[in-house]
Amino acid sequence: MAEKKSDRDRTSSSSRKRNAPAGPGRRKSCFFCKSKVTEVDYKNVNELRRYVSEKGKIRNRRISGACRRHQRQVAVAVKRAREIALLPYVGDK
């Protein structure tokens, strides 16, 4: 009985088709790594606006193209800029 189960597993896994990635093949490179920025500054509002949507949400790494380290710094910088009213919490309606 164990042999039949293993035969069934092999045939079912080999008959499955793998899906190709739906989006573009190349990942975006991090803007901060390209420009050799060590720390993201919360006072640079024009740079931070690229990472905030129209509704005021912080864009995720997949959309923004930032690396993990800089994405964390962007999130902290956006929150600090919101606290001192450099960036809005919500977008225009």
C-alpha positions in Angstrom: 0.0 0.0 0.0 2.9 2.4 0.7 4.2 1.8 -2.8 1.0 2.8 -4.4 0.9 6.0 -2.4 4.4 7.0 -3.4 3.6 6.2 -7.0 0.6 8.4 -6.8 2.7 11.2 -5.3 5.3 11.0 -8.0 2.8 11.1 -10.9 0.7 13.9 -9.4 3.6 16.2 -8.7 5.2 15.6 -12.1 1.9 16.3 -14.0 1.5 19.7 -12.3 2.3 22.7 -14.4 4.3 25.5 -13.0 3.0 29.0 -13.5 5.3 31.6 -15.0 5.7 34.9 -13.1 2.9 37.3 -14.2 4.8 40.6 -13.9 8.0 42.0 -15.4 11.1 39.9 -15.0 13.5 42.5 -13.5 13.2 43.9 -10.0 13.5 47.6 -9.4 16.7 48.6 -7.8 16.8 50.6 -4.7 17.0 54.4 -5.3 18.9 54.9 -2.0 21.5 52.2 -2.7 22.1 53.6 -6.2 22.7 57.1 -4.8 24.7 55.7 -1.9 22.5 57.2 0.9 23.3 55.8 4.3 20.4 57.3 6.2 17.0 58.4 4.9 16.2 61.9 6.2 12.7 62.7 7.3 13.2 66.4 6.4 13.6 65.6 2.7 9.8 65.6 2.0 10.1 65.6 -1.8 12.0 62.3 -1.7 9.6 60.8 0.8 6.5 61.6 -1.3 7.5 58.9 -3.8 7.0 56.3 -1.1 3.5 57.5 -0.1 0.4 56.8 -2.1 -2.3 59.4 -2.9 -4.4 58.1 0.0 -1.4 58.6 2.4 -0.4 55.0 2.8 3.3 54.0 2.8 4.0 51.9 -0.3 5.5 48.5 0.2 8.8 47.3 -1.0 7.4 45.4 -4.0 5.9 48.6 -5.3 8.5 51.1 -4.3 11.5 49.1 -5.2 13.4 49.9 -2.1 15.7 47.3 -0.4 14.7 46.0 3.0 17.0 48.2 5.0 16.0 51.4 3.2 12.3 50.5 3.3 12.4 50.4 7.1 14.2 53.7 7.2 11.6 55.2 4.8 8.7 54.0 7.0 10.3 55.6 10.1 11.1 58.8 8.2 7.5 59.1 6.9 6.1 58.6 10.3 8.4 61.2 11.8 7.6 63.7 9.0 3.9 63.1 9.7 4.4 63.8 13.4 5.8 67.3 12.7 3.3 68.0 9.9 5.7 67.8 6.9 3.6 65.1 5.4 -0.2 64.5 5.7 -1.6 61.4 7.4 -4.3 61.1 4.8 -4.5 62.2 1.2 -6.9 64.6 -0.5 -10.5 63.4 -1.0 
